[in-house]
C-alpha cells in the first residue's frame, strides 16, 4: 500500500520577473509634487508536475506626478511547492492562501529594494490577508454561478 501521508514542502522560492521603468526621467525627477501611488496585486497557480505546483504573486506599483509616470515596478515572486495526499477540498486553500503567504514577504522586500536602488523612497507593500481574498473570490464565483445558472423561461403554450 502506498504511503498516504500528507506532504507540503517548499521546493524553491525565486524571483521570476522584475521590471523597473522610469519613462520620464530625468525631467520628472525635478518635480516637487507628492506622487500618486497605485498598487495592484495578482496571484496565479499552475501545476508543474504530479503533486508539484508553481504559485506566483505579482505586484505592480505605478507612481505618477500629475499624469506622468514617475516610475513603474512590476515584480513577480514565485514558489514551487510539493503538495501530495491532501484532501481535494483543502487543496485550493493551500494553493491560494498558504503558498502566497510564504511568497509575499520576499515580494515586499524586492519591491522596497528596487525602489530604493532606483533612487526613490521605498514603497512598503502592506500586509495582505490572502484568506480574506480567497473567501471573497469564492463568494464572487458562487454569486456568478447562481446568477448565470438561473433562467426565466416565459412563453405562451
C-alpha positions in Angstrom: 0.0 0.0 0.0 1.3 3.4 -0.9 2.2 6.0 1.7 -0.8 8.4 2.1 0.9 10.8 4.5 0.1 14.4 3.5 3.1 16.3 2.1 3.7 20.0 1.9 7.2 21.2 1.1 8.7 24.3 -0.4 11.0 23.2 -3.3 12.1 26.7 -4.2 11.2 30.4 -3.8 12.6 32.6 -6.6 12.2 36.0 -8.4 10.5 35.1 -11.6 10.3 38.5 -13.2 11.3 42.1 -12.4 10.8 45.3 -14.3 11.6 48.9 -13.5 10.7 51.7 -15.8 11.3 55.5 -15.4 9.9 56.7 -18.7 10.0 60.4 -17.9 13.4 60.6 -16.3 15.3 62.8 -15.7 12.9 65.7 -16.1 10.2 64.3 -13.9 12.7 63.8 -11.0 12.8 67.6 -10.6 9.1 67.7 -9.7 8.4 68.6 -6.0 4.9 67.3 -6.0 3.9 64.3 -3.9 3.4 61.3 -6.3 0.2 59.3 -6.5 1.0 55.6 -5.9 -1.2 52.8 -7.3 -0.5 49.2 -6.2 -2.1 46.1 -7.8 -1.6 42.5 -6.6 -2.3 39.3 -8.5 -1.9 35.7 -7.7 -1.7 32.7 -10.0 -1.0 29.0 -9.7 -0.3 26.2 -12.1 0.7 22.6 -11.9 4.3 21.8 -12.9 4.3 18.1 -12.4 2.3 15.5 -10.5 1.8 17.0 -7.0 4.1 20.0 -7.7 2.7 23.5 -8.2 4.1 26.9 -9.1 2.5 29.7 -7.3 3.2 33.4 -8.2 2.3 36.7 -6.6 2.8 39.8 -8.8 2.9 43.4 -7.6 2.6 46.2 -10.0 3.4 49.6 -8.5 2.8 52.7 -10.6 3.7 56.2 -9.3 2.6 59.3 -11.1 3.0 63.0 -10.8 0.0 64.6 -12.4 -0.5 62.4 -15.5 3.2 61.5 -16.0 4.7 58.2 -14.7 7.5 58.8 -12.3 8.3 55.1 -12.1 6.7 51.7 -12.6 7.8 48.5 -10.9 6.5 45.1 -11.7 7.8 42.1 -9.7 6.7 38.5 -9.8 7.8 36.3 -6.9 7.2 32.6 -7.3 7.5 29.4 -5.4 7.5 25.7 -6.3 5.6 23.6 -3.8 5.2 19.9 -3.5 1.7 19.1 -2.3 0.6 15.5 -2.1 -2.1 13.4 -0.4 -4.1 16.4 0.7 -7.9 16.2 0.5 -9.2 18.0 -2.6 -11.4 20.3 -0.5 -8.2 21.6 1.2 -6.0 21.8 -1.9 -7.4 25.1 -3.2 -7.0 26.8 0.2 -3.4 25.7 0.5 -2.6 26.9 -3.0 -4.5 30.2 -2.7 -3.7 31.1 1.0 -0.7 29.2 2.4 1.6 29.4 -0.6 1.1 33.1 -1.3 1.6 33.9 2.4 5.0 32.3 2.2 6.0 34.1 -1.0 4.7 37.6 -0.2 7.4 38.7 2.3 10.0 38.1 -0.4 8.0 40.2 -2.9 7.6 43.0 -0.4 11.4 43.1 0.1 12.1 43.1 -3.6 9.7 46.0 -4.3 11.1 48.1 -1.5 14.7 47.3 -2.5 14.1 48.1 -6.2 12.5 51.5 -5.4 15.4 52.4 -3.1 18.0 51.3 -5.7 16.2 53.4 -8.3 16.7 56.5 -6.2 13.2 56.7 -4.7 11.9 56.3 -1.2 10.9 52.6 -0.6 7.4 51.5 -1.3 6.3 49.3 1.5 3.6 46.9 0.5 1.0 46.4 3.2 0.3 43.1 4.7 -2.2 41.1 2.8 -4.9 38.8 4.2 -4.8 36.1 1.5 -7.5 34.1 3.3 -9.9 37.1 3.0 -9.0 37.5 -0.6 -9.7 33.8 -1.2 -13.0 33.9 0.6 -14.1 37.0 -1.4 -13.1 35.3 -4.6 -15.1 32.2 -3.6 -18.2 34.3 -2.9 -17.9 36.1 -6.2 -17.6 32.8 -8.1 -20.7 31.4 -6.2 -22.7 34.6 -7.0 -21.7 34.4 -10.6 -22.7 30.8 -10.8 -26.0 31.5 -9.2 -26.8 34.4 -11.4 -25.6 32.6 -14.6 -27.3 29.4 -13.7 -30.8 30.7 -13.2 -33.0 31.2 -16.2 -36.5 32.5 -16.5 -38.5 30.9 -19.3 -41.6 32.6 -20.5 -43.8 31.8 -23.3 -47.4 31.0 -24.4 -48.5 27.4 -24.8 
